[in-house]
Amino acid sequence: MTVEIGLGLQSDKPAGAYARLARAAEAHGFDVLTVFGDLMYQPPIFPLLEMAQATERVRLGAACLNPYSMAPYEIAGQLAALDLASHGRAYLGLARGTWLGAVGLPQPRPLTTIEEAVQVVYRLLRGDRSGFTGKVFSLAPGTALRYDVQRPDPPLLLGAWGPQGAALAGRIADEIKVGGSANPDMVPVIRERLRTGAEKAGRDVADVGIVLGAVTVVDTDGEAARAKARTEVAMYLAVVAELDPTVVMPGDLVKRVGELVDAGEDEAAGRLIPDDVLDRFAFSGTPEQVAAQAQALIDAGVRRVEFGTPHGLTDERGVDLLGSAVLPLLRR
């Protein structure tokens, strides 16, 4: 199976920018375009629909929607809309979500909530009118979508790092995304966590694709690219560092970085991050450096590498360099 290479986009751009980036990405040969579903950014459906109209081949999806801020019937509707607009190129990304406490949304029973949301979404897409009674969500018998859908079963991606989330993905998902990681040592860890659920469901663990994606900054000025990547990574280092069991952080680095970020000193925080830590949580540097990092993930067995925002010193420059100077270096 050919490894896919994708771009992950933040939904912070004006109308028209997404179409331009999407056309450039497809022309360069990227396989998947993902839009993040981060709190207080534009809802991903807006950029995704714009990109669907501007492309013909790439797969498209949000990574990830969450079933706390959006009801499953609404998730089904947005997925159906994207699949119609793209003529069958949509995928569904689901995760528990982050930072929802800021808008007063508790996140109880995340595994049950995600699994039942999946049940509801795909029952609706299949036209299953038999009803569903879960612990969190339900469908009354006879409840159905009142419009035609493109496909009853667009692929499912779950966003997860931990053993329980990965086991759930092993049981029900087509892909698992480990967001915020460029670390090849995480690939065998995730595969073993997937295996627990896959074997329980009678599935082959190889049927679940592993996706790793992270902040990406590529430029012919490698030092400038890495400096920008350090600033970007500083903002979420405290979250991802404790999720990765293969990385031992030096001393009180996470604490010091976190204090500077809290004080609004992101660049100073980034300067504290050493090269080896940066390379675990971001793709950065010259095209050759970024290609070498991506190749390490491919060699470790990922099904997809996702180069995340901001891509370069500017979006357009980053996408162009990733497509023209990084993709040709990859063996996949």
C-alpha positions in Angstrom: 0.0 0.0 0.0 1.4 3.4 -1.0 1.9 5.8 1.9 -0.2 8.9 1.7 1.2 12.4 2.3 -1.2 15.1 3.5 -1.4 18.7 4.6 -3.1 19.8 7.8 -4.5 23.3 7.7 -5.6 25.6 10.5 -9.0 27.2 9.8 -7.9 30.8 10.2 -7.8 32.1 6.6 -10.0 34.3 4.5 -12.4 32.9 1.8 -10.5 32.1 -1.3 -7.2 31.2 0.4 -8.2 27.6 1.0 -9.0 27.0 -2.7 -5.6 28.4 -3.7 -3.7 26.2 -1.3 -5.8 23.2 -2.2 -5.3 23.6 -5.9 -1.5 24.0 -5.3 -1.4 20.9 -3.0 -3.3 18.7 -5.5 -1.1 19.9 -8.4 2.0 19.0 -6.4 0.7 15.5 -5.7 -0.5 15.5 -2.1 -3.1 12.9 -1.3 -5.1 14.2 1.7 -6.1 17.7 2.9 -7.1 17.9 6.5 -8.6 20.9 8.4 -8.2 21.1 12.2 -11.2 21.4 14.4 -9.6 23.6 17.1 -11.7 25.6 19.5 -12.6 29.2 18.4 -11.2 28.8 14.9 -13.6 28.7 11.9 -15.7 25.5 11.7 -13.8 23.1 9.4 -16.8 22.6 7.1 -16.3 26.0 5.5 -12.7 25.5 4.3 -13.4 21.9 3.4 -16.3 22.7 1.2 -14.2 25.5 -0.5 -11.4 23.0 -1.1 -13.8 20.3 -2.4 -14.9 22.7 -5.2 -11.3 23.5 -6.1 -10.0 19.9 -6.3 -10.7 16.6 -8.0 -8.6 13.9 -6.4 -7.5 14.6 -2.8 -9.3 13.1 0.1 -10.8 15.7 2.5 -11.7 15.7 6.2 -11.7 17.4 9.6 -9.3 16.1 12.2 -11.1 16.2 14.3 -14.7 17.0 15.1 -15.9 16.2 18.6 -19.3 14.9 19.8 -19.5 17.3 22.8 -19.8 20.5 20.8 -21.7 19.0 17.9 -24.5 16.4 18.0 -24.0 13.2 16.0 -26.8 14.0 13.6 -25.1 17.3 12.8 -21.8 15.5 12.3 -23.5 13.1 10.0 -24.9 16.1 8.0 -21.6 17.8 7.7 -19.9 14.6 6.6 -22.7 13.9 4.1 -22.4 17.5 2.7 -18.6 17.2 2.3 -18.9 13.8 0.6 -21.5 15.2 -1.8 -19.5 18.3 -2.6 -16.3 16.2 -3.2 -18.1 13.3 -5.0 -17.1 10.7 -2.5 -13.7 12.0 -1.2 -14.6 12.8 2.4 -13.5 11.1 5.6 -14.8 11.6 9.2 -12.3 12.5 11.9 -13.5 12.3 15.5 -11.8 12.9 18.9 -12.8 13.9 22.4 -11.7 17.5 21.8 -9.5 19.8 23.7 -9.9 23.1 25.7 -13.7 22.7 25.8 -13.8 23.8 29.4 -13.3 27.3 28.1 -16.8 27.3 26.7 -18.3 25.4 29.6 -18.5 21.9 28.0 -17.6 19.0 30.3 -16.3 15.9 28.5 -17.6 12.9 30.5 -17.2 9.3 29.4 -15.2 10.1 26.3 -14.7 6.6 24.9 -18.4 5.7 25.2 -19.4 9.1 23.8 -17.1 8.7 20.7 -18.2 5.1 20.1 -21.9 5.9 20.3 -21.5 9.0 18.2 -19.9 6.8 15.5 -22.9 4.4 15.8 -25.4 7.2 15.3 -23.5 8.9 12.4 -23.2 5.7 10.4 -26.7 4.5 11.1 -28.0 7.8 9.7 -25.8 7.6 6.7 -26.9 4.0 6.0 -30.5 4.8 6.3 -30.9 2.4 9.3 -34.3 3.3 10.8 -34.3 0.7 13.5 -33.3 3.1 16.2 -30.5 3.1 18.8 -30.5 3.4 22.5 -27.1 4.1 24.1 -25.8 5.4 27.4 -25.1 8.9 25.9 -26.9 9.1 22.5 -30.1 7.7 21.1 -32.2 7.6 17.9 -35.9 6.9 18.0 -37.0 4.2 15.7 -37.9 5.7 12.3 -35.5 8.6 12.6 -33.7 9.1 9.3 -31.9 11.8 7.2 -34.3 13.5 4.8 -31.8 13.9 2.0 -29.7 11.6 -0.2 -26.1 10.8 0.7 -23.1 10.1 -1.5 -21.9 7.1 0.4 -23.1 5.2 3.5 -19.6 4.5 4.8 -17.0 7.2 4.4 -13.7 6.2 6.2 -13.5 6.9 10.0 -10.4 8.4 11.6 -10.1 8.6 15.4 -7.7 11.1 17.0 -6.0 9.4 20.0 -2.7 8.9 21.8 -3.5 6.8 24.8 -4.0 3.0 25.1 -7.8 3.1 25.5 -8.4 5.5 22.6 -6.1 3.5 20.4 -7.8 0.3 21.4 -11.1 1.8 20.4 -9.6 2.8 17.0 -8.4 -0.7 16.6 -12.0 -2.0 17.0 -13.9 0.5 14.8 -11.7 2.9 12.8 -10.0 2.9 9.5 -7.2 5.2 10.7 -5.8 6.6 13.9 -4.2 10.1 14.0 -1.5 10.9 16.6 -1.6 14.7 16.4 1.4 16.7 17.4 4.0 14.0 16.8 6.8 13.5 14.3 8.4 10.7 16.4 9.0 7.4 14.6 9.4 5.7 18.0 5.6 6.3 18.6 4.6 4.1 15.6 5.3 0.7 17.2 3.7 1.9 20.5 0.5 2.9 18.7 0.5 -0.3 16.7 0.5 -2.4 19.9 -2.2 -0.2 21.4 -4.3 -0.7 18.3 -3.7 -4.4 18.4 -5.6 -4.8 21.7 -8.8 -3.5 20.2 -8.3 -5.0 16.7 -7.9 -8.5 18.0 -11.0 -8.1 20.2 -13.0 -7.2 17.1 -11.4 -10.0 15.0 -9.6 -7.5 12.8 -6.1 -7.4 11.5 -4.2 -4.6 13.1 -2.6 -3.8 9.7 -6.1 -2.8 8.5 -5.9 0.4 10.7 -3.7 3.1 9.2 -1.5 5.0 11.5 -1.3 8.8 10.8 1.3 11.0 12.4 1.1 14.8 11.9 2.8 17.8 13.5 3.7 21.4 13.1 5.8 21.8 9.9 8.0 24.7 8.9 10.2 24.2 5.8 12.4 26.8 4.2 15.7 27.0 2.3 16.8 28.9 5.4 16.8 26.0 7.7 17.6 27.9 10.8 14.8 30.4 10.3 12.4 27.5 9.8 13.5 25.7 12.9 13.3 28.9 15.0 9.7 29.4 13.9 8.9 25.7 14.6 10.3 26.1 18.1 7.9 29.0 18.8 5.0 27.0 17.4 5.8 23.8 19.4 6.3 25.7 22.6 2.6 26.4 22.8 1.6 22.8 23.1 4.8 21.0 24.3 3.3 20.5 27.8 0.3 18.7 26.4 2.1 16.3 24.0 5.3 15.7 25.9 3.5 13.9 28.6 1.6 11.8 26.1 4.7 10.3 24.5 6.2 7.5 26.6 9.3 7.2 24.4 10.6 10.8 25.2 12.4 11.7 28.4 12.3 15.4 28.7 15.4 17.2 30.1 15.0 18.4 33.7 12.4 21.0 34.2 12.1 22.0 30.5 8.4 21.5 30.2 7.8 23.6 33.3 10.1 26.5 32.1 8.6 26.4 28.6 5.1 26.5 30.0 5.8 29.4 32.3 7.1 31.5 29.4 4.2 30.6 27.2 1.8 31.6 30.0 3.6 34.9 30.2 3.2 35.4 26.4 6.9 34.9 25.7 6.5 32.2 23.0 9.7 32.9 21.2 11.7 32.8 24.4 10.0 29.5 25.3 10.8 28.1 21.9 14.5 28.9 22.3 14.7 26.6 25.3 13.7 23.6 23.2 16.7 21.5 22.1 17.1 20.0 18.7 16.3 16.4 19.6 13.1 17.4 21.4 12.0 19.7 18.5 12.5 16.8 16.1 10.1 14.6 18.1 7.2 17.1 17.9 7.7 19.0 14.6 9.0 18.7 11.1 11.4 21.6 10.5 14.4 22.9 8.6 15.5 22.6 5.0 13.5 20.4 2.5 16.2 17.7 3.0 15.8 17.8 6.8 12.0 17.6 6.6 12.1 14.8 4.0 14.5 12.8 6.3 12.0 13.2 9.2 9.1 12.1 7.1 11.0 9.2 5.6 11.8 7.9 9.1 8.0 7.8 9.8 7.4 6.0 6.5 10.1 3.5 7.3 8.5 2.9 10.7 5.3 1.9 9.0 2.9 4.9 9.0 0.1 4.9 6.4 0.1 8.7 6.2 2.4 11.6 7.1 0.6 14.9 7.7 2.5 18.1 7.4 0.7 20.6 9.7 0.4 24.4 9.8 2.2 26.7 9.3 4.1 24.7 6.6 6.7 27.4 6.0 7.6 31.0 6.8 4.4 31.7 4.8 1.7 29.2 4.0 2.1 29.5 0.2 5.9 29.2 0.3 5.7 26.3 2.7 3.2 24.3 0.6 5.2 25.0 -2.6 8.5 23.8 -1.0 6.8 20.7 0.5 5.4 19.9 -2.9 8.3 20.7 -5.1 11.3 19.9 -2.9 10.1 17.5 -0.1 7.7 15.1 -1.9 10.2 14.2 -4.6 12.7 13.0 -1.9 10.3 10.5 -0.3 10.4 6.8 -1.0 6.9 5.5 -0.4 
